[in-house]
Amino acid sequence: MEVGDGLMIRSFEVGDGPALASVWTAAAPADPIGYPRFLDQFLLDRNFDPAGLKVAVHNDQVVGAAYAVRRLIAAAGDDLEPASGWIPFFFVHPDHRGRGLGRELLTAAMDWLRDQGRSEVFFSSYTPNYFLPGLDVSRYPAAQRLTAALGFERQYDAVAMDRSLVGYEIPAEVRDRINMLINDGYTFGTPTGDELTTLINIAGVDFNPDWARAIREAVVAGMPLDRIVVARDPGGGILGWAMHGTYEGVIDRFGPFGVLPDSRGTGLGKVLLHLTLERMAGLGAHSAWFLWTGEKSAAGQLYLKTGFTITRTFTILRACLVRSDGKD
């Protein structure tokens, strides 16, 4: 599709990958990406369709892109979420801004999703392979104005948090709680291989199917089991877990983390969090961080009380793809 001034928009072609990663980094230097990660996150994603990755080219040089994706493989069960599509990213090289290219790219991505029968699109909360959970409005105000102009509306906010592990040690009151629970018959430790089946089931059924996928894929990829800490009741049943190194093998990245509803309010969550931070510090991790939680959620409040601070806020956006005349 010609857009004028020597610019055209086409779908992804073999050979585009390294240039896309390079232009992304030029466009968003505070959120850079290398080609190996771009390949793993997007091109090798199980739902990737080259037709949905819209690439802007000027004189045969890649200068921008917008990526649209819909489910070809269900995240859980057989639910392909047939109404929904996602745009995990878009960008334009700084030298080519101010010409409406970003609008053209996003419009092309949204039109493609509409042609696939989608009636709604989200930016950018796509699982399993989101780069950021939403739009950092403070960092990218121009992107916020553009998405708003194209009909995207705020759904909710997510926050990223970090905590230094320099000099970390488990607080005395938490250590006392651990000892009290152990005296009552609870145990804490690395799960056995067989226990992973129970843990993955808990993660998928009681929390988030994507967490079950993440745990399974991390272990299959070689993640050591001591990256996981489980809490067991006196009978040996798993009540909750916390872990790190799940995503892309980054040992500083904390999560996922959960305690079964019936066991909340017992201090197990705080215990699991601190036991995992201790393991992270023992491996030489300088900090603990994660990308996505609700600031006002129970987990968000626990993190804040544990010394985590909010480092970024992301807005999850949604746009309707049904035209005003009612036609898709």
Number of C-alpha atoms within 10 A of each C-alpha: 11 11 14 10 9 10 18 20 22 17 19 20 12 6 8 13 18 15 15 24 19 18 22 24 17 19 21 16 11 9 12 13 18 14 14 12 14 18 14 12 17 21 17 13 14 14 16 18 19 15 16 23 26 25 27 29 18 15 10 10 14 22 28 26 29 26 26 29 26 24 20 14 13 14 16 14 8 8 11 14 14 15 16 21 29 26 26 23 19 23 25 24 20 13 9 15 14 9 11 12 23 23 17 19 25 23 16 23 28 28 17 19 25 22 12 17 17 22 20 19 25 22 26 25 22 19 14 17 17 17 19 18 24 27 25 19 15 11 15 11 12 11 17 19 12 15 21 15 11 15 12 21 18 15 11 12 18 20 22 21 22 21 21 16 19 11 7 16 13 14 10 9 9 16 15 12 16 21 14 12 19 15 11 11 13 20 19 20 15 16 21 11 10 8 14 18 13 14 21 18 15 22 24 18 13 13 17 14 18 16 22 21 16 19 24 17 14 18 15 10 12 9 20 14 15 15 21 25 23 28 23 20 17 14 9 11 15 22 21 24 29 24 27 26 20 25 17 14 14 11 23 24 21 25 24 22 21 22 25 16 11 8 13 13 10 12 14 26 23 21 22 25 22 20 24 26 26 16 18 24 21 12 12 12 18 16 19 21 20 18 21 19 20 15 19 12 10 10 16 21 14 16 20 16 11 14 12 20 17 16 13 16 23 23 21 20 24 24 21 19 24 14 10 8 6 7 9 16
